Amino acid sequence: MSRGVHCAGGSDAPIEDCDPLVGMHDAMHRLPHSFKQPRGGPTGPPPSERDAFLPHERLSFAEALWLYTIGASNRDPTHELDALT
């Protein structure tokens, strides 16, 4: 994204969870599967900053939101999309 490459958020359903909020969380935190929390809530100590996979590639909330909204709706880079208002 930082180099102008058009990106879109999505999942590898049914292998991965198709919930876009889970995808946004994963893009922002980049934790390995061993740290993923079950839907029932946390079962152990929270992961630390050093547990992230390639932490320099984590996205901000705004970037993750863009990825799963504007980015996902505009997969054709030649197509113009009006801003959300």
PyMOL Python script that loads the backbone (N, CA, C, O; Angstrom):
from pymol import cmd

cmd.read_pdbstr("""\
ATOM      1  N   MET A   1       0.812  -1.179   0.000  1.00  0.00           N
ATOM      2  CA  MET A   1       0.000   0.000   0.000  1.00  0.00           C
ATOM      3  C   MET A   1       0.864   1.255   0.000  1.00  0.00           C
ATOM      4  O   MET A   1       0.520   2.242  -0.650  1.00  0.00           O
ATOM      5  N   SER A   2       1.971   1.226   0.715  1.00  0.00           N
ATOM      6  CA  SER A   2       2.815   2.416   0.815  1.00  0.00           C
ATOM      7  C   SER A   2       3.486   2.762  -0.511  1.00  0.00           C
ATOM      8  O   SER A   2       3.977   3.878  -0.685  1.00  0.00           O
ATOM      9  N   ARG A   3       3.510   1.823  -1.434  1.00  0.00           N
ATOM     10  CA  ARG A   3       4.125   2.067  -2.742  1.00  0.00           C
ATOM     11  C   ARG A   3       3.100   2.257  -3.854  1.00  0.00           C
ATOM     12  O   ARG A   3       3.445   2.235  -5.035  1.00  0.00           O
ATOM     13  N   GLY A   4       1.832   2.444  -3.467  1.00  0.00           N
ATOM     14  CA  GLY A   4       0.801   2.722  -4.450  1.00  0.00           C
ATOM     15  C   GLY A   4       0.176   1.504  -5.101  1.00  0.00           C
ATOM     16  O   GLY A   4      -0.585   1.642  -6.059  1.00  0.00           O
ATOM     17  N   VAL A   5       0.481   0.316  -4.605  1.00  0.00           N
ATOM     18  CA  VAL A   5      -0.109  -0.903  -5.148  1.00  0.00           C
ATOM     19  C   VAL A   5      -1.550  -0.992  -4.664  1.00  0.00           C
ATOM     20  O   VAL A   5      -1.822  -0.829  -3.474  1.00  0.00           O
ATOM     21  N   HIS A   6      -2.481  -1.252  -5.595  1.00  0.00           N
ATOM     22  CA  HIS A   6      -3.889  -1.354  -5.209  1.00  0.00           C
ATOM     23  C   HIS A   6      -4.101  -2.656  -4.452  1.00  0.00           C
ATOM     24  O   HIS A   6      -3.765  -3.730  -4.950  1.00  0.00           O
ATOM     25  N   CYS A   7      -4.655  -2.563  -3.255  1.00  0.00           N
ATOM     26  CA  CYS A   7      -4.889  -3.733  -2.410  1.00  0.00           C
ATOM     27  C   CYS A   7      -6.358  -3.811  -2.021  1.00  0.00           C
ATOM     28  O   CYS A   7      -7.050  -2.796  -1.937  1.00  0.00           O
ATOM     29  N   ALA A   8      -6.813  -5.018  -1.791  1.00  0.00           N
ATOM     30  CA  ALA A   8      -8.183  -5.243  -1.339  1.00  0.00           C
ATOM     31  C   ALA A   8      -8.160  -6.262  -0.210  1.00  0.00           C
ATOM     32  O   ALA A   8      -7.379  -7.213  -0.227  1.00  0.00           O
ATOM     33  N   GLY A   9      -9.033  -6.046   0.773  1.00  0.00           N
ATOM     34  CA  GLY A   9      -9.146  -6.982   1.883  1.00  0.00           C
ATOM     35  C   GLY A   9     -10.058  -8.133   1.513  1.00  0.00           C
ATOM     36  O   GLY A   9     -11.028  -7.953   0.777  1.00  0.00           O
ATOM     37  N   GLY A  10      -9.755  -9.295   2.011  1.00  0.00           N
ATOM     38  CA  GLY A  10     -10.565 -10.478   1.753  1.00  0.00           C
ATOM     39  C   GLY A  10     -10.061 -11.632   2.596  1.00  0.00           C
ATOM     40  O   GLY A  10      -9.195 -11.454   3.453  1.00  0.00           O
ATOM     41  N   SER A  11     -10.602 -12.810   2.353  1.00  0.00           N
ATOM     42  CA  SER A  11     -10.180 -13.977   3.122  1.00  0.00           C
ATOM     43  C   SER A  11     -10.042 -15.187   2.208  1.00  0.00           C
ATOM     44  O   SER A  11     -10.437 -15.149   1.043  1.00  0.00           O
ATOM     45  N   ASP A  12      -9.494 -16.227   2.736  1.00  0.00           N
ATOM     46  CA  ASP A  12      -9.384 -17.504   2.038  1.00  0.00           C
ATOM     47  C   ASP A  12     -10.455 -18.453   2.561  1.00  0.00           C
ATOM     48  O   ASP A  12     -10.189 -19.628   2.816  1.00  0.00           O
ATOM     49  N   ALA A  13     -11.673 -17.928   2.719  1.00  0.00           N
ATOM     50  CA  ALA A  13     -12.784 -18.760   3.216  1.00  0.00           C
ATOM     51  C   ALA A  13     -12.980 -19.948   2.293  1.00  0.00           C
ATOM     52  O   ALA A  13     -12.878 -19.783   1.077  1.00  0.00           O
ATOM     53  N   PRO A  14     -13.249 -21.105   2.796  1.00  0.00           N
ATOM     54  CA  PRO A  14     -13.596 -21.449   4.169  1.00  0.00           C
ATOM     55  C   PRO A  14     -12.400 -21.802   5.043  1.00  0.00           C
ATOM     56  O   PRO A  14     -12.591 -22.237   6.178  1.00  0.00           O
ATOM     57  N   ILE A  15     -11.174 -21.630   4.555  1.00  0.00           N
ATOM     58  CA  ILE A  15      -9.993 -21.950   5.370  1.00  0.00           C
ATOM     59  C   ILE A  15      -9.837 -20.934   6.496  1.00  0.00           C
ATOM     60  O   ILE A  15      -9.582 -21.305   7.642  1.00  0.00           O
ATOM     61  N   GLU A  16      -9.989 -19.666   6.174  1.00  0.00           N
ATOM     62  CA  GLU A  16      -9.904 -18.592   7.166  1.00  0.00           C
ATOM     63  C   GLU A  16     -11.299 -18.046   7.436  1.00  0.00           C
ATOM     64  O   GLU A  16     -12.218 -18.261   6.646  1.00  0.00           O
ATOM     65  N   ASP A  17     -11.456 -17.350   8.535  1.00  0.00           N
ATOM     66  CA  ASP A  17     -12.729 -16.732   8.888  1.00  0.00           C
ATOM     67  C   ASP A  17     -13.072 -15.661   7.850  1.00  0.00           C
ATOM     68  O   ASP A  17     -12.213 -14.853   7.497  1.00  0.00           O
ATOM     69  N   CYS A  18     -14.293 -15.642   7.366  1.00  0.00           N
ATOM     70  CA  CYS A  18     -14.685 -14.671   6.338  1.00  0.00           C
ATOM     71  C   CYS A  18     -15.198 -13.367   6.943  1.00  0.00           C
ATOM     72  O   CYS A  18     -15.593 -12.474   6.193  1.00  0.00           O
ATOM     73  N   ASP A  19     -15.209 -13.224   8.249  1.00  0.00           N
ATOM     74  CA  ASP A  19     -15.648 -12.003   8.915  1.00  0.00           C
ATOM     75  C   ASP A  19     -14.630 -10.893   8.627  1.00  0.00           C
ATOM     76  O   ASP A  19     -13.459 -11.037   8.976  1.00  0.00           O
ATOM     77  N   PRO A  20     -15.056  -9.785   7.996  1.00  0.00           N
ATOM     78  CA  PRO A  20     -14.102  -8.722   7.687  1.00  0.00           C
ATOM     79  C   PRO A  20     -13.483  -8.083   8.929  1.00  0.00           C
ATOM     80  O   PRO A  20     -12.364  -7.574   8.860  1.00  0.00           O
ATOM     81  N   LEU A  21     -14.183  -8.098  10.059  1.00  0.00           N
ATOM     82  CA  LEU A  21     -13.597  -7.547  11.280  1.00  0.00           C
ATOM     83  C   LEU A  21     -12.419  -8.389  11.758  1.00  0.00           C
ATOM     84  O   LEU A  21     -11.450  -7.855  12.298  1.00  0.00           O
ATOM     85  N   VAL A  22     -12.499  -9.688  11.564  1.00  0.00           N
ATOM     86  CA  VAL A  22     -11.375 -10.574  11.898  1.00  0.00           C
ATOM     87  C   VAL A  22     -10.206 -10.273  10.968  1.00  0.00           C
ATOM     88  O   VAL A  22      -9.058 -10.211  11.409  1.00  0.00           O
ATOM     89  N   GLY A  23     -10.494 -10.087   9.686  1.00  0.00           N
ATOM     90  CA  GLY A  23      -9.442  -9.750   8.729  1.00  0.00           C
ATOM     91  C   GLY A  23      -8.764  -8.428   9.055  1.00  0.00           C
ATOM     92  O   GLY A  23      -7.543  -8.307   8.954  1.00  0.00           O
ATOM     93  N   MET A  24      -9.566  -7.431   9.451  1.00  0.00           N
ATOM     94  CA  MET A  24      -8.990  -6.144   9.846  1.00  0.00           C
ATOM     95  C   MET A  24      -8.113  -6.310  11.083  1.00  0.00           C
ATOM     96  O   MET A  24      -7.016  -5.756  11.152  1.00  0.00           O
ATOM     97  N   HIS A  25      -8.596  -7.071  12.055  1.00  0.00           N
ATOM     98  CA  HIS A  25      -7.806  -7.321  13.272  1.00  0.00           C
ATOM     99  C   HIS A  25      -6.483  -7.981  12.910  1.00  0.00           C
ATOM    100  O   HIS A  25      -5.429  -7.586  13.408  1.00  0.00           O
ATOM    101  N   ASP A  26      -6.539  -8.978  12.050  1.00  0.00           N
ATOM    102  CA  ASP A  26      -5.318  -9.678  11.646  1.00  0.00           C
ATOM    103  C   ASP A  26      -4.349  -8.744  10.931  1.00  0.00           C
ATOM    104  O   ASP A  26      -3.141  -8.828  11.148  1.00  0.00           O
ATOM    105  N   ALA A  27      -4.863  -7.854  10.080  1.00  0.00           N
ATOM    106  CA  ALA A  27      -4.001  -6.915   9.349  1.00  0.00           C
ATOM    107  C   ALA A  27      -3.344  -5.907  10.301  1.00  0.00           C
ATOM    108  O   ALA A  27      -2.225  -5.456  10.060  1.00  0.00           O
ATOM    109  N   MET A  28      -4.044  -5.563  11.375  1.00  0.00           N
ATOM    110  CA  MET A  28      -3.506  -4.588  12.323  1.00  0.00           C
ATOM    111  C   MET A  28      -2.541  -5.206  13.341  1.00  0.00           C
ATOM    112  O   MET A  28      -1.628  -4.533  13.819  1.00  0.00           O
ATOM    113  N   HIS A  29      -2.744  -6.486  13.670  1.00  0.00           N
ATOM    114  CA  HIS A  29      -1.940  -7.099  14.734  1.00  0.00           C
ATOM    115  C   HIS A  29      -0.948  -8.149  14.249  1.00  0.00           C
ATOM    116  O   HIS A  29       0.076  -8.367  14.897  1.00  0.00           O
ATOM    117  N   ARG A  30      -1.229  -8.809  13.118  1.00  0.00           N
ATOM    118  CA  ARG A  30      -0.332  -9.792  12.495  1.00  0.00           C
ATOM    119  C   ARG A  30       0.209 -10.822  13.490  1.00  0.00           C
ATOM    120  O   ARG A  30       1.420 -11.007  13.611  1.00  0.00           O
ATOM    121  N   LEU A  31      -0.697 -11.481  14.192  1.00  0.00           N
ATOM    122  CA  LEU A  31      -0.295 -12.506  15.151  1.00  0.00           C
ATOM    123  C   LEU A  31      -0.363 -13.889  14.520  1.00  0.00           C
ATOM    124  O   LEU A  31      -1.253 -14.147  13.709  1.00  0.00           O
ATOM    125  N   PRO A  32       0.560 -14.787  14.873  1.00  0.00           N
ATOM    126  CA  PRO A  32       0.481 -16.160  14.370  1.00  0.00           C
ATOM    127  C   PRO A  32      -0.761 -16.868  14.913  1.00  0.00           C
ATOM    128  O   PRO A  32      -1.334 -16.449  15.919  1.00  0.00           O
ATOM    129  N   HIS A  33      -1.167 -17.935  14.242  1.00  0.00           N
ATOM    130  CA  HIS A  33      -2.367 -18.671  14.644  1.00  0.00           C
ATOM    131  C   HIS A  33      -2.325 -19.119  16.096  1.00  0.00           C
ATOM    132  O   HIS A  33      -3.371 -19.236  16.734  1.00  0.00           O
ATOM    133  N   SER A  34      -1.148 -19.370  16.622  1.00  0.00           N
ATOM    134  CA  SER A  34      -1.060 -19.841  18.008  1.00  0.00           C
ATOM    135  C   SER A  34      -1.541 -18.777  19.003  1.00  0.00           C
ATOM    136  O   SER A  34      -1.827 -19.101  20.156  1.00  0.00           O
ATOM    137  N   PHE A  35      -1.633 -17.514  18.574  1.00  0.00           N
ATOM    138  CA  PHE A  35      -2.101 -16.444  19.450  1.00  0.00           C
ATOM    139  C   PHE A  35      -3.540 -16.036  19.173  1.00  0.00           C
ATOM    140  O   PHE A  35      -4.067 -15.165  19.864  1.00  0.00           O
ATOM    141  N   LYS A  36      -4.190 -16.638  18.187  1.00  0.00           N
ATOM    142  CA  LYS A  36      -5.565 -16.271  17.863  1.00  0.00           C
ATOM    143  C   LYS A  36      -6.480 -16.684  19.005  1.00  0.00           C
ATOM    144  O   LYS A  36      -6.348 -17.774  19.560  1.00  0.00           O
ATOM    145  N   GLN A  37      -7.393 -15.815  19.344  1.00  0.00           N
ATOM    146  CA  GLN A  37      -8.324 -16.071  20.436  1.00  0.00           C
ATOM    147  C   GLN A  37      -9.564 -16.775  19.906  1.00  0.00           C
ATOM    148  O   GLN A  37     -10.047 -16.429  18.828  1.00  0.00           O
ATOM    149  N   PRO A  38     -10.085 -17.741  20.627  1.00  0.00           N
ATOM    150  CA  PRO A  38     -11.348 -18.351  20.220  1.00  0.00           C
ATOM    151  C   PRO A  38     -12.476 -17.340  20.372  1.00  0.00           C
ATOM    152  O   PRO A  38     -12.348 -16.366  21.113  1.00  0.00           O
ATOM    153  N   ARG A  39     -13.581 -17.574  19.667  1.00  0.00           N
ATOM    154  CA  ARG A  39     -14.703 -16.632  19.716  1.00  0.00           C
ATOM    155  C   ARG A  39     -15.252 -16.437  21.126  1.00  0.00           C
ATOM    156  O   ARG A  39     -15.911 -15.432  21.390  1.00  0.00           O
ATOM    157  N   GLY A  40     -15.000 -17.359  22.024  1.00  0.00           N
ATOM    158  CA  GLY A  40     -15.487 -17.238  23.393  1.00  0.00           C
ATOM    159  C   GLY A  40     -14.717 -16.234  24.229  1.00  0.00           C
ATOM    160  O   GLY A  40     -15.165 -15.875  25.318  1.00  0.00           O
ATOM    161  N   GLY A  41     -13.570 -15.772  23.749  1.00  0.00           N
ATOM    162  CA  GLY A  41     -12.778 -14.798  24.489  1.00  0.00           C
ATOM    163  C   GLY A  41     -11.388 -15.318  24.781  1.00  0.00           C
ATOM    164  O   GLY A  41     -11.055 -16.450  24.428  1.00  0.00           O
ATOM    165  N   PRO A  42     -10.582 -14.505  25.418  1.00  0.00           N
ATOM    166  CA  PRO A  42      -9.199 -14.894  25.698  1.00  0.00           C
ATOM    167  C   PRO A  42      -9.108 -16.065  26.670  1.00  0.00           C
ATOM    168  O   PRO A  42      -9.918 -16.202  27.587  1.00  0.00           O
ATOM    169  N   THR A  43      -8.115 -16.891  26.448  1.00  0.00           N
ATOM    170  CA  THR A  43      -7.909 -18.047  27.326  1.00  0.00           C
ATOM    171  C   THR A  43      -6.537 -18.028  27.985  1.00  0.00           C
ATOM    172  O   THR A  43      -6.249 -18.865  28.841  1.00  0.00           O
ATOM    173  N   GLY A  44      -5.705 -17.098  27.602  1.00  0.00           N
ATOM    174  CA  GLY A  44      -4.365 -17.044  28.164  1.00  0.00           C
ATOM    175  C   GLY A  44      -3.886 -15.610  28.219  1.00  0.00           C
ATOM    176  O   GLY A  44      -4.663 -14.680  28.004  1.00  0.00           O
ATOM    177  N   PRO A  45      -2.596 -15.427  28.507  1.00  0.00           N
ATOM    178  CA  PRO A  45      -2.076 -14.060  28.569  1.00  0.00           C
ATOM    179  C   PRO A  45      -2.120 -13.406  27.188  1.00  0.00           C
ATOM    180  O   PRO A  45      -1.956 -14.092  26.179  1.00  0.00           O
ATOM    181  N   PRO A  46      -2.338 -12.099  27.127  1.00  0.00           N
ATOM    182  CA  PRO A  46      -2.378 -11.427  25.830  1.00  0.00           C
ATOM    183  C   PRO A  46      -1.002 -11.450  25.173  1.00  0.00           C
ATOM    184  O   PRO A  46       0.014 -11.416  25.867  1.00  0.00           O
ATOM    185  N   PRO A  47      -0.959 -11.508  23.861  1.00  0.00           N
ATOM    186  CA  PRO A  47       0.332 -11.504  23.173  1.00  0.00           C
ATOM    187  C   PRO A  47       1.014 -10.147  23.323  1.00  0.00           C
ATOM    188  O   PRO A  47       0.352  -9.126  23.506  1.00  0.00           O
ATOM    189  N   SER A  48       2.316 -10.147  23.244  1.00  0.00           N
ATOM    190  CA  SER A  48       3.061  -8.895  23.351  1.00  0.00           C
ATOM    191  C   SER A  48       3.418  -8.395  21.959  1.00  0.00           C
ATOM    192  O   SER A  48       3.205  -9.083  20.960  1.00  0.00           O
ATOM    193  N   GLU A  49       3.955  -7.206  21.913  1.00  0.00           N
ATOM    194  CA  GLU A  49       4.358  -6.571  20.654  1.00  0.00           C
ATOM    195  C   GLU A  49       5.355  -7.437  19.883  1.00  0.00           C
ATOM    196  O   GLU A  49       5.310  -7.488  18.654  1.00  0.00           O
ATOM    197  N   ARG A  50       6.239  -8.106  20.588  1.00  0.00           N
ATOM    198  CA  ARG A  50       7.272  -8.909  19.913  1.00  0.00           C
ATOM    199  C   ARG A  50       6.725 -10.200  19.304  1.00  0.00           C
ATOM    200  O   ARG A  50       7.432 -10.875  18.556  1.00  0.00           O
ATOM    201  N   ASP A  51       5.460 -10.556  19.620  1.00  0.00           N
ATOM    202  CA  ASP A  51       4.865 -11.764  19.073  1.00  0.00           C
ATOM    203  C   ASP A  51       4.353 -11.572  17.636  1.00  0.00           C
ATOM    204  O   ASP A  51       4.049 -12.551  16.954  1.00  0.00           O
ATOM    205  N   ALA A  52       4.257 -10.335  17.182  1.00  0.00           N
ATOM    206  CA  ALA A  52       3.708 -10.054  15.849  1.00  0.00           C
ATOM    207  C   ALA A  52       4.636 -10.592  14.765  1.00  0.00           C
ATOM    208  O   ALA A  52       5.859 -10.553  14.900  1.00  0.00           O
ATOM    209  N   PHE A  53       4.035 -11.094  13.691  1.00  0.00           N
ATOM    210  CA  PHE A  53       4.788 -11.566  12.525  1.00  0.00           C
ATOM    211  C   PHE A  53       5.060 -10.355  11.631  1.00  0.00           C
ATOM    212  O   PHE A  53       4.120  -9.690  11.195  1.00  0.00           O
ATOM    213  N   LEU A  54       6.318 -10.064  11.356  1.00  0.00           N
ATOM    214  CA  LEU A  54       6.727  -8.898  10.574  1.00  0.00           C
ATOM    215  C   LEU A  54       5.974  -7.650  11.027  1.00  0.00           C
ATOM    216  O   LEU A  54       5.175  -7.098  10.271  1.00  0.00           O
ATOM    217  N   PRO A  55       6.224  -7.207  12.249  1.00  0.00           N
ATOM    218  CA  PRO A  55       5.448  -6.109  12.822  1.00  0.00           C
ATOM    219  C   PRO A  55       5.492  -4.823  12.008  1.00  0.00           C
ATOM    220  O   PRO A  55       4.559  -4.023  12.086  1.00  0.00           O
ATOM    221  N   HIS A  56       6.539  -4.602  11.236  1.00  0.00           N
ATOM    222  CA  HIS A  56       6.625  -3.389  10.427  1.00  0.00           C
ATOM    223  C   HIS A  56       5.598  -3.373   9.283  1.00  0.00           C
ATOM    224  O   HIS A  56       5.398  -2.337   8.649  1.00  0.00           O
ATOM    225  N   GLU A  57       4.950  -4.511   9.019  1.00  0.00           N
ATOM    226  CA  GLU A  57       3.938  -4.581   7.968  1.00  0.00           C
ATOM    227  C   GLU A  57       2.509  -4.444   8.511  1.00  0.00           C
ATOM    228  O   GLU A  57       1.547  -4.543   7.750  1.00  0.00           O
ATOM    229  N   ARG A  58       2.369  -4.218   9.821  1.00  0.00           N
ATOM    230  CA  ARG A  58       1.029  -4.036  10.391  1.00  0.00           C
ATOM    231  C   ARG A  58       0.399  -2.767   9.816  1.00  0.00           C
ATOM    232  O   ARG A  58       1.090  -1.795   9.508  1.00  0.00           O
ATOM    233  N   LEU A  59      -0.929  -2.798   9.680  1.00  0.00           N
ATOM    234  CA  LEU A  59      -1.664  -1.646   9.189  1.00  0.00           C
ATOM    235  C   LEU A  59      -2.305  -0.891  10.341  1.00  0.00           C
ATOM    236  O   LEU A  59      -2.577  -1.461  11.398  1.00  0.00           O
ATOM    237  N   SER A  60      -2.541   0.390  10.128  1.00  0.00           N
ATOM    238  CA  SER A  60      -3.307   1.174  11.096  1.00  0.00           C
ATOM    239  C   SER A  60      -4.783   0.815  10.932  1.00  0.00           C
ATOM    240  O   SER A  60      -5.164   0.141   9.975  1.00  0.00           O
ATOM    241  N   PHE A  61      -5.613   1.276  11.880  1.00  0.00           N
ATOM    242  CA  PHE A  61      -7.049   1.035  11.762  1.00  0.00           C
ATOM    243  C   PHE A  61      -7.578   1.658  10.477  1.00  0.00           C
ATOM    244  O   PHE A  61      -8.357   1.026   9.763  1.00  0.00           O
ATOM    245  N   ALA A  62      -7.167   2.890  10.170  1.00  0.00           N
ATOM    246  CA  ALA A  62      -7.644   3.571   8.957  1.00  0.00           C
ATOM    247  C   ALA A  62      -7.241   2.809   7.698  1.00  0.00           C
ATOM    248  O   ALA A  62      -8.038   2.698   6.767  1.00  0.00           O
ATOM    249  N   GLU A  63      -6.020   2.283   7.655  1.00  0.00           N
ATOM    250  CA  GLU A  63      -5.570   1.511   6.490  1.00  0.00           C
ATOM    251  C   GLU A  63      -6.358   0.213   6.355  1.00  0.00           C
ATOM    252  O   GLU A  63      -6.760  -0.160   5.253  1.00  0.00           O
ATOM    253  N   ALA A  64      -6.579  -0.474   7.471  1.00  0.00           N
ATOM    254  CA  ALA A  64      -7.337  -1.730   7.434  1.00  0.00           C
ATOM    255  C   ALA A  64      -8.785  -1.475   7.020  1.00  0.00           C
ATOM    256  O   ALA A  64      -9.354  -2.247   6.248  1.00  0.00           O
ATOM    257  N   LEU A  65      -9.378  -0.407   7.524  1.00  0.00           N
ATOM    258  CA  LEU A  65     -10.744  -0.058   7.146  1.00  0.00           C
ATOM    259  C   LEU A  65     -10.820   0.241   5.654  1.00  0.00           C
ATOM    260  O   LEU A  65     -11.739  -0.221   4.978  1.00  0.00           O
ATOM    261  N   TRP A  66      -9.866   1.006   5.134  1.00  0.00           N
ATOM    262  CA  TRP A  66      -9.825   1.313   3.702  1.00  0.00           C
ATOM    263  C   TRP A  66      -9.699   0.008   2.900  1.00  0.00           C
ATOM    264  O   TRP A  66     -10.386  -0.173   1.894  1.00  0.00           O
ATOM    265  N   LEU A  67      -8.829  -0.885   3.343  1.00  0.00           N
ATOM    266  CA  LEU A  67      -8.586  -2.145   2.646  1.00  0.00           C
ATOM    267  C   LEU A  67      -9.862  -2.961   2.485  1.00  0.00           C
ATOM    268  O   LEU A  67     -10.113  -3.525   1.420  1.00  0.00           O
ATOM    269  N   TYR A  68     -10.669  -3.024   3.543  1.00  0.00           N
ATOM    270  CA  TYR A  68     -11.874  -3.854   3.534  1.00  0.00           C
ATOM    271  C   TYR A  68     -13.124  -3.118   3.063  1.00  0.00           C
ATOM    272  O   TYR A  68     -14.194  -3.722   2.994  1.00  0.00           O
ATOM    273  N   THR A  69     -13.018  -1.828   2.735  1.00  0.00           N
ATOM    274  CA  THR A  69     -14.179  -1.085   2.224  1.00  0.00           C
ATOM    275  C   THR A  69     -13.889  -0.581   0.820  1.00  0.00           C
ATOM    276  O   THR A  69     -14.293  -1.214  -0.156  1.00  0.00           O
ATOM    277  N   ILE A  70     -13.209   0.526   0.700  1.00  0.00           N
ATOM    278  CA  ILE A  70     -12.896   1.122  -0.603  1.00  0.00           C
ATOM    279  C   ILE A  70     -12.032   0.171  -1.431  1.00  0.00           C
ATOM    280  O   ILE A  70     -12.319  -0.062  -2.605  1.00  0.00           O
ATOM    281  N   GLY A  71     -10.990  -0.371  -0.834  1.00  0.00           N
ATOM    282  CA  GLY A  71     -10.099  -1.270  -1.570  1.00  0.00           C
ATOM    283  C   GLY A  71     -10.812  -2.491  -2.112  1.00  0.00           C
ATOM    284  O   GLY A  71     -10.582  -2.896  -3.251  1.00  0.00           O
ATOM    285  N   ALA A  72     -11.676  -3.077  -1.299  1.00  0.00           N
ATOM    286  CA  ALA A  72     -12.392  -4.282  -1.722  1.00  0.00           C
ATOM    287  C   ALA A  72     -13.475  -3.972  -2.747  1.00  0.00           C
ATOM    288  O   ALA A  72     -13.813  -4.834  -3.559  1.00  0.00           O
ATOM    289  N   SER A  73     -14.019  -2.774  -2.728  1.00  0.00           N
ATOM    290  CA  SER A  73     -15.099  -2.450  -3.662  1.00  0.00           C
ATOM    291  C   SER A  73     -14.587  -1.945  -4.997  1.00  0.00           C
ATOM    292  O   SER A  73     -15.355  -1.849  -5.954  1.00  0.00           O
ATOM    293  N   ASN A  74     -13.326  -1.625  -5.080  1.00  0.00           N
ATOM    294  CA  ASN A  74     -12.764  -1.035  -6.291  1.00  0.00           C
ATOM    295  C   ASN A  74     -11.548  -1.830  -6.748  1.00  0.00           C
ATOM    296  O   ASN A  74     -10.423  -1.333  -6.700  1.00  0.00           O
ATOM    297  N   ARG A  75     -11.772  -3.054  -7.187  1.00  0.00           N
ATOM    298  CA  ARG A  75     -10.656  -3.910  -7.582  1.00  0.00           C
ATOM    299  C   ARG A  75     -10.088  -3.538  -8.944  1.00  0.00           C
ATOM    300  O   ARG A  75      -8.982  -3.964  -9.277  1.00  0.00           O
ATOM    301  N   ASP A  76     -10.810  -2.759  -9.738  1.00  0.00           N
ATOM    302  CA  ASP A  76     -10.344  -2.328 -11.052  1.00  0.00           C
ATOM    303  C   ASP A  76      -9.681  -0.966 -10.905  1.00  0.00           C
ATOM    304  O   ASP A  76     -10.383   0.029 -10.728  1.00  0.00           O
ATOM    305  N   PRO A  77      -8.329  -0.881 -10.974  1.00  0.00           N
ATOM    306  CA  PRO A  77      -7.664   0.386 -10.745  1.00  0.00           C
ATOM    307  C   PRO A  77      -7.981   1.454 -11.795  1.00  0.00           C
ATOM    308  O   PRO A  77      -7.684   2.628 -11.570  1.00  0.00           O
ATOM    309  N   THR A  78      -8.570   1.086 -12.925  1.00  0.00           N
ATOM    310  CA  THR A  78      -8.941   2.080 -13.941  1.00  0.00           C
ATOM    311  C   THR A  78     -10.291   2.690 -13.664  1.00  0.00           C
ATOM    312  O   THR A  78     -10.678   3.653 -14.326  1.00  0.00           O
ATOM    313  N   HIS A  79     -11.036   2.145 -12.682  1.00  0.00           N
ATOM    314  CA  HIS A  79     -12.361   2.634 -12.335  1.00  0.00           C
ATOM    315  C   HIS A  79     -12.276   3.661 -11.217  1.00  0.00           C
ATOM    316  O   HIS A  79     -11.667   3.399 -10.179  1.00  0.00           O
ATOM    317  N   GLU A  80     -12.883   4.830 -11.418  1.00  0.00           N
ATOM    318  CA  GLU A  80     -12.881   5.844 -10.374  1.00  0.00           C
ATOM    319  C   GLU A  80     -14.015   5.583  -9.404  1.00  0.00           C
ATOM    320  O   GLU A  80     -15.111   5.184  -9.798  1.00  0.00           O
ATOM    321  N   LEU A  81     -13.740   5.811  -8.134  1.00  0.00           N
ATOM    322  CA  LEU A  81     -14.738   5.601  -7.093  1.00  0.00           C
ATOM    323  C   LEU A  81     -14.862   6.881  -6.290  1.00  0.00           C
ATOM    324  O   LEU A  81     -13.862   7.432  -5.829  1.00  0.00           O
ATOM    325  N   ASP A  82     -16.077   7.349  -6.124  1.00  0.00           N
ATOM    326  CA  ASP A  82     -16.286   8.547  -5.312  1.00  0.00           C
ATOM    327  C   ASP A  82     -15.976   8.240  -3.858  1.00  0.00           C
ATOM    328  O   ASP A  82     -16.118   7.103  -3.405  1.00  0.00           O
ATOM    329  N   ALA A  83     -15.561   9.244  -3.147  1.00  0.00           N
ATOM    330  CA  ALA A  83     -15.266   9.086  -1.718  1.00  0.00           C
ATOM    331  C   ALA A  83     -16.554   8.815  -0.952  1.00  0.00           C
ATOM    332  O   ALA A  83     -17.633   9.259  -1.345  1.00  0.00           O
ATOM    333  N   LEU A  84     -16.424   8.092   0.129  1.00  0.00           N
ATOM    334  CA  LEU A  84     -17.568   7.861   1.004  1.00  0.00           C
ATOM    335  C   LEU A  84     -17.904   9.148   1.732  1.00  0.00           C
ATOM    336  O   LEU A  84     -17.007   9.829   2.228  1.00  0.00           O
ATOM    337  N   THR A  85     -19.170   9.489   1.805  1.00  0.00           N
ATOM    338  CA  THR A  85     -19.563  10.700   2.530  1.00  0.00           C
ATOM    339  C   THR A  85     -20.589  10.352   3.584  1.00  0.00           C
ATOM    340  O   THR A  85     -21.052  11.233   4.309  1.00  0.00           O
TER     341      THR A  85
END
""", "prot")
cmd.dss("prot")
cmd.show_as("cartoon", "prot")
cmd.util.cbc("prot")
cmd.orient("prot")
